[in-house]
């Protein structure tokens, strides 16, 4: 698949567009407004110029030349693979998949979603071609992290899964792992309850934030502790993923602890607001 479409040019959509264009694909990115498209273009230009100055690519302009950011979804009509990376809202994604189903012409195009928590089945049945709908879950920052979770629904064909795997591994040079269509897939289903346990440990007065994080960095060789990681992910995002895991499995280990809920209420969302479990300048 060489003609790639991406919907949404935020944090993840821009990253997916960037790695696809760096791999030589022709990329069209659809945004919802001219302002968002302009923000997306400047996000892409900044990231590519950083990659150029670090010597990771020869020419940012050459890669940018393979990406078109548009505001008309109809421009995705000739795409062979479309990756949706809009806001994590089920109604918005279902509506988008209904529209993509009507717009994307090729009968064997793959329609993928980068969702972290919405069942792929709900997006598949919003189209007339659920066999070609699959979850392709990238990690942030996309140009740096090599993992992609492949998430077929019960109705996704094995041909679609293999075409998505080939794009991820052979074209992008990333590593794919296979997951069931369940909230959290593999990585978040393990990572989020671990972070929640660290928050409960802090909340109960068992240990300080610094000692919990030092413990995992020095004692288990983690690159950063769970509370610093929660600050990086964003406490609102951490809570939203925990809620979707809890909704799916009804296991207490996935329930967001009260301290996390109060911090989100207070706007203490971590690095992005300057304060979470730690304070950032
Ligand atoms: P974001 O808010 O940075 O970007 C979303 C973009 O989508 C915005 O630019 C917005 O203008 C655009 N958009 C919204 N509705 C649209 C529409 N109908 N048509 C076109 N564009 C539209 O969000 P993000 O962090 O990039 O997350 C996007 C998706 O990726 C979500 O499903 C999220 O769960 C998933 N995800 C996020 C991360 C992460 O670490 N942030 C990691 C993996 C997966």
Boltz pocket constraint, residues with backbone or C-beta under 6 A from the ligand:
constraints:
  - pocket:
      binder: B
      contacts: [[A, 7], [A, 8], [A, 9], [A, 10], [A, 11], [A, 12], [A, 13], [A, 30], [A, 31], [A, 32], [A, 33], [A, 36], [A, 84], [A, 85], [A, 86], [A, 87], [A, 88], [A, 89], [A, 92], [A, 96], [A, 114], [A, 115], [A, 116], [A, 117], [A, 137], [A, 138], [A, 139], [A, 140], [A, 233]]
      max_distance: 6.0
